[in-house]
Amino acid sequence: MSKKTALVVGAIIAIIVIYALNTDKKAAGASATGCKVTVTADVLNAREAADGNAKIVGKYLRDAQFDAVPGVQNGFRKVAENKWVAAAFTQPVEGSAC
């Protein structure tokens, strides 16, 4: 087997292994925070603070799922540093520790 063929085969195997590991995590509902939520609004604004008047820093569409910090502050869930969403428009994924 040539060096080039061995590199291509090795790369393909690496891609398959990485894909399989990520698929297993998703299937298990893995969440870094233990809390995963689904968006229930058509469009959900993400704001830079837990305040309805804070600057919009992103948007999520209905049925989007993402990790959140457990608990609610001032009606908002923290989903990342300086990124909050209105808790009323999210629903914890079944089995999630929100």
N, C-alpha and C positions, 0 to 999 in steps of 0.2 A: 504494500500500500504506500502511495506517495505521501510526502509531508502535507501537501495541499489537501488531499483527500482526508487524511487523518484530522486536520484542523477543521474541515467542514463537518465531518462526522461528530467531532467533539463539541463543536458549537451547537449543532442540532440537539445533541443529548443534553447539553446545558440548558438550552431553551425549554426543552420538554420537562426537565426536573424543576426549573423555576416556575413554569406554568402549573405543574402538579402541586407544588407546595402552596402557591397562591390560591389555587382552587380549593384545597383542603381548608385553608383558613376561612375563605368566604363561606364554604358550606357549613362550617362550624359556627358561623355568625360571630367570628372573632372580632373583638373591639378592644382597642388599646385602653379605653376608659371604662369598659364594662357597660357603657350606655350607648345604644344605637337607636336613632330615631328615623321616622319616615315623614316626609312633608305631606300635609293634608290640604294645603292651599294650592291654587293654580300656580302662583308665583309667590315665593317667600323671600323677603328682603333680609339680607344679613347686614347688621349694623356694627359700627366700631365700639359701641358701648351698650349696656343694658338699659336703653332709653329709646323710645319710639321716635324721638327727634334727632337721634344721633345720625351721623353720616352713613349712607348706604355704601357698603364695601363689597357686596356680592349679591347674587340671587340664586335661589334653588327652585327647580320646577317640581310640580306635583309628583309624588311617589319617589323622589330622590331619597336615598338613605345615606346617613353619615354618622360618624361618632360625635358624641356630645359629652360634656361634663355632667355627671349626675347632679341633680338638684336644679332649682329654678331661682333666679334672683330678679326681683322687680318684674316678674312676668316673662323673663327671657332666659333662654338656655345658652350657655357658652359653648361654642363649637370649635373655637381655635383662639389663639391670642388675638385680642381686639376684634373678635368676630362673634356676634350674638344674634340669635333669631327668636322671634316671638314664640313662646312655648305653646300658646293656644293653637298654633298651626303646625304642631309636630305631634307625632304619636310614637311612644316607645315601641320598638320592635319586640315581638313576643319573646320572652325569656331574657330580655335586656334588663340590666340593673340601673334603671334611671331613678 
